[in-house]
Amino acid sequence: MTSKKLIPFSWLPGSWGLKGEAFDRAKIEYELEGLERKVALSHLGLETDEDRAVAEAAVLLKAEEITSSEHDKMVAAALKKPWVEVKKMEVNPEDVKQGYMELDWNEQFVSLLQEKGYVGKSDEDVVNKWFNDICRTVLLQEMEDTDFGMEEMDGNDVIKMSTPVEKNNG
């Protein structure tokens, strides 16, 4: 938040001998407060918009204004890198084979998918087609193992079989 100062910074005698980054730092500390000050200070000495965006994301994360996921998305967007994340996964307790996943992504991720041949009416369609392909690939890899992993079991598996104990009625 910008504070309302009665005297402009440049009128203060303490500012008269300052130049460059020292002047900018003193001006920011005089004119700004709170998170706005921290963000402005993080930009000092940085030359590119990308560097400033990454620094701002770090300040916002440290101040707990954004989550770690939002930070990662901001950094990826600033660096123009593809990014995707599973935001939420729910399983139906009545039937654990049913559920859903909620994905979050950035524009660069959609562009990457489109470059690789995925098309759709919307960004969501493009990502859904990619995600369906991922699921199909997992299924096909599982089906390649025709015994579904049962041949290679060494006895240290999770499934335990017990033999019923016969009662001796004699």
N, C-alpha and C positions, 0 to 999 in steps of 0.2 A: 504494500500500500504506500503510495506517495504521501509523504507528510507535507503539511502546508507550512512552509517556512516564510517568515516575514521578510527575511533578507535573502536575496539570491546568492547562491554559492560563490559566484565570481566577484561579488562585492566584499567578501570576507578577506581580510588581509592574509589569512593563512593559505588562501588559494593562489595568491599572486605569484609566488615563486615556483609553483608546481607545473610540471609539463608531462605530457604523454600519459602513460598508465598510472603514474602517481596522482595526477590531476583527476583522471577518471575514477580511480578508487576512492579518493577523498570526496568527490562529488556524489558518488553513489552512496557512500556512508552518511553523508550529510542529508541527502534528499530522500532516500528510500528507507523503508522499514520492513521487517519480517521476511517473508518468503521472497517477495519481490527483490529485496536487497541481496539475498543469498543467490538468487538466480542471476542477477546483474553482475555480481562479483565473480560468479563462475564463468561468465563470458569474457572476462578480461584476459587479454593476451591471445585469445583464440581468433584465428583468421577466417575459418570457413563456417558456413551455416551448419554443416554436418557436425563439426566439433562443438559448436554452441548447443545444438540440439542434444547431443550425447551428454554434455555437461549439465544441461538443464534437467534431463531425465534423471541423472544421478542425484541432483539436489532434491528433486521431487520425491524420489524413492527414500532418500535419507530422512526427509521431513515427513515421511509416511503419508504423502498426498496421493501417491499412486502405489499400486501393487507391484510385486516383482515381475509379474506377467506383463503388466502395462509398461513397465520400464523396458523390458526386453523388446516389446513391440515398437516402442518409440525409438529405441536405438537402431533396430533393424530398418525402420522406415527412414531414419536420418541417414543411415549408411546405404540406403537403397538396396537392401538385401532381402531375399525372400524369407518369410517367417510364417510358421503355422504352429498351432498349439491345441491340444485337447483341453478345453476349458472345464468341461463337466462330463461326467460319465455316470449314468444311472442304470441300475439293474432292477428288474422287476422281482421283488422277493417271492412272489407267488410262482414265477417261472423264470429261473435265473438265466435261461437261454435268450430271454427277451430283455431289451434295454436300448439305450441310445447314447450317442456321444455328441457333444456340442463342440464344434471347432471354431477357432478364431484364426484369422489370417490377415495379411496385409496385401496391398495392391501388387507388390513385387512378386508375391507368391502366385497370385492369379496370372500375372504376366508370364512367369516361368512355365506354368502349366499350359498356357495358350501357346507358348513357343514350342512346347513338346507335343502339341497336337490336340489338346483338350479344348473343346468348344462347348458353348452353352448360351442360353438366352440371358443369363445373369452370372455374376461372379459365383453365386451360391451353386448354380448348376454346374459350373466348371469344377469347383471344389468337390461337389458331390460325386461327379463322375470319377475324379481322381481317387476319392476315398473308397468308392465301390471297387475300383481296380485294385487298390491295396487289399481290401477284404477278399477279393477273388484270388489274388496271389497267395495270400495266407492259406486259404482253403485248398488251392491246388497243390501247394507245398505239402500240406498235411495229407492230401489224398495220394501223393506219390508214395508215401509210406503205407503200402496196402495193409499191413498188419496193425496200423495205427500205433506203432511203438511197442506192441505187446511181445514181439519176438525177442527183443533185446533186454527184457527185464531180468535183472539179476537177483531178484528176491528182496531187494531193499526198496520196494515201491511203496506207495502210499496205500494201495489197496491190499488189505490183509484178509485172507480166507481162514476161517476156522472150521475145524472138524468137530461135529457134535460129539460130545462124550456120552458113551452108552452107560446107562445106569445098570448096575449090577444088582438084580433083584434076588439074590440068592442067599 
